Amino acid sequence: MTDEGSDDATADEATVLVVDDEEGLADLYAIWLRDRYSVETAYDGEAALDALDEDVDVVLLDRQMPGVSGDDVLETARERGLDCRVAMVTAVEPELDIVDLGFDDYLRKPVDRETLLETVDRLLRRSTYDDAIQEYFAAARKHALLAESNDLNVTDTEEFDELEARLAELRDRLDDVVGGLDDEDYEVLFRQFSAEDGDDE
């Protein structure tokens, strides 16, 4: 079953790599996704590195895996210059170390089918955007995760201050490129701008 026209062509041609050492969970994610995308699965970090190439559009990546961790896989993907979007799908509570990780989204387990599909659709859509917009959304996601952290000291750190400064810098660069956003992402971007402006007051 497919949705509407132009988005279907993108989805039908997209390849999603599911990486999780819980084989049953990886297989479940794959079942959820196969109606819309071409799906590959990897049950450990080594297999993920073997599967990662230019044909992969989105990676759903567990962080905690024995041997080669999800963080290692992510770092290697970025070092290779692969232009894929990456969502960490993990039980790991986000901490300050996420500031330096090159992911695009971060989902806390358990994740339901609708959330997983919406995340992949959103990341595929964002892959068509300007690099500055992609970077802004990734930084904004990290900011939101840390601002909502159970560790109240996170927002008083140098790393958090640097992340906020980076967000402000990216926001200044977006004036010329927001015209290419669809309605949903424009609203997300607008809400993020509004929230930041409110914090500054």
C-alpha positions in Angstrom: 0.0 0.0 0.0 1.3 3.4 -0.9 0.4 7.0 0.0 0.4 9.9 -2.4 2.1 10.3 -5.8 5.4 12.2 -5.6 6.3 11.0 -2.1 5.7 7.3 -3.2 8.4 7.5 -5.9 11.0 8.7 -3.3 9.9 6.1 -0.8 9.9 3.2 -3.4 13.4 4.0 -4.4 14.7 4.6 -0.9 16.9 2.1 1.0 16.7 1.9 4.8 19.3 0.0 6.8 18.1 -1.3 10.2 20.9 -1.9 12.7 20.1 -3.6 16.0 21.7 -6.5 17.9 18.3 -7.6 19.0 17.5 -9.6 15.9 13.8 -9.9 16.6 13.5 -6.2 17.0 15.5 -5.5 13.9 13.3 -7.9 11.9 10.1 -6.3 13.3 11.3 -2.8 12.2 12.0 -4.3 8.8 8.5 -5.8 8.5 7.0 -2.4 9.4 9.1 -0.6 6.7 9.0 -3.1 3.8 5.7 -1.9 2.3 7.3 1.5 1.7 11.0 1.0 1.3 13.8 -1.3 0.3 15.0 -2.6 3.7 18.3 -4.2 4.7 19.1 -5.4 8.2 22.3 -5.8 10.2 22.5 -7.5 13.6 25.8 -6.0 14.7 28.1 -3.1 14.0 30.5 -5.0 11.8 27.6 -6.1 9.5 26.3 -2.5 9.5 29.7 -1.2 8.3 29.7 -3.9 5.5 26.2 -2.8 4.5 26.8 0.9 4.5 27.4 2.3 1.1 26.1 5.1 -1.3 22.8 3.2 -1.9 21.7 3.6 1.8 19.4 6.6 2.3 18.4 6.2 6.0 20.0 4.3 8.8 18.0 3.3 11.9 20.8 2.7 14.4 21.0 1.2 17.8 23.6 2.7 20.1 24.4 -0.1 22.5 25.8 -3.1 20.6 28.7 -5.3 21.6 31.9 -4.9 19.7 31.3 -2.1 17.2 28.8 0.3 18.8 26.2 2.4 17.1 28.3 5.5 17.8 31.3 3.8 16.0 29.1 3.0 13.0 27.8 6.5 12.9 31.4 8.0 13.1 32.6 5.7 10.3 29.6 6.6 8.1 30.4 10.3 8.5 34.2 9.7 7.9 33.3 7.9 4.7 31.4 10.9 3.6 28.2 8.9 3.1 25.2 11.2 2.5 22.7 9.2 4.5 20.3 10.4 7.2 20.8 8.6 10.6 18.3 8.1 13.4 19.5 6.6 16.6 16.9 4.2 17.9 18.0 3.3 21.3 17.3 2.9 25.0 20.2 5.0 25.9 19.3 8.3 27.7 20.7 11.2 25.7 23.6 12.9 27.6 26.1 15.6 26.6 28.1 13.2 24.4 25.3 13.5 21.8 26.5 17.0 20.9 29.4 15.5 18.9 27.5 12.7 17.3 26.5 13.2 13.7 22.9 11.9 13.8 19.8 13.5 12.4 17.2 12.2 14.9 17.2 10.3 18.2 14.3 8.0 19.2 14.0 6.4 22.6 12.9 2.8 22.7 10.2 1.5 22.7 9.3 2.9 19.3 5.9 2.1 17.6 5.3 1.5 13.9 3.8 4.9 13.2 6.7 6.8 14.8 9.2 4.7 12.9 7.5 5.3 9.5 7.1 9.1 10.2 10.7 9.4 11.1 12.0 7.7 8.0 9.6 9.8 5.8 10.8 13.0 7.5 14.5 12.1 7.1 14.0 11.3 3.4 12.3 14.6 2.9 15.0 16.5 4.7 17.7 14.8 2.6 16.5 17.0 -0.3 17.1 20.2 1.7 20.0 22.5 1.9 22.9 21.3 4.1 22.3 24.2 6.5 18.7 23.2 7.0 19.7 19.6 7.7 22.4 20.7 10.1 19.9 23.0 11.8 17.3 20.3 12.4 20.0 17.9 13.7 21.3 20.6 16.1 17.8 21.6 17.2 17.0 18.0 18.0 20.1 17.7 20.2 19.1 20.9 21.9 15.6 19.7 22.6 16.9 16.3 23.9 19.3 18.0 26.3 16.9 20.6 27.4 14.5 17.9 28.4 17.2 15.8 30.1 16.7 14.4 33.6 20.1 15.9 34.5 19.4 19.5 35.4 23.1 20.4 35.2 23.3 19.7 31.4 22.0 23.1 30.4 24.7 24.8 32.6 27.6 23.3 30.7 30.0 24.7 28.1 28.9 22.1 25.6 25.3 23.2 25.9 26.3 26.8 25.5 28.3 26.0 22.4 25.3 24.1 20.9 23.0 27.1 21.5 25.6 29.4 19.8 25.8 27.0 16.9 22.0 27.0 16.6 22.0 30.8 16.5 24.6 30.8 13.8 22.7 28.3 11.7 19.5 30.2 12.1 21.2 33.3 10.7 22.2 31.3 7.6 18.7 30.0 6.9 17.0 33.1 5.6 17.8 32.4 2.0 16.9 28.7 2.0 13.6 28.3 3.9 11.6 28.7 0.8 12.3 25.1 -0.1 10.6 23.7 3.0 7.3 21.8 2.9 4.6 22.9 5.3 5.3 20.4 8.1 9.0 21.1 8.3 8.4 24.9 8.0 6.1 24.7 11.0 8.8 22.8 13.0 11.4 25.3 12.0 9.1 28.2 12.9 8.2 26.7 16.3 11.9 26.2 17.0 12.7 29.8 16.1 9.8 31.0 18.3 11.0 28.9 21.2 14.5 30.3 21.0 13.2 33.9 20.7 11.1 33.3 23.8 14.2 32.0 25.7 16.1 35.1 24.8 13.5 37.5 26.2 
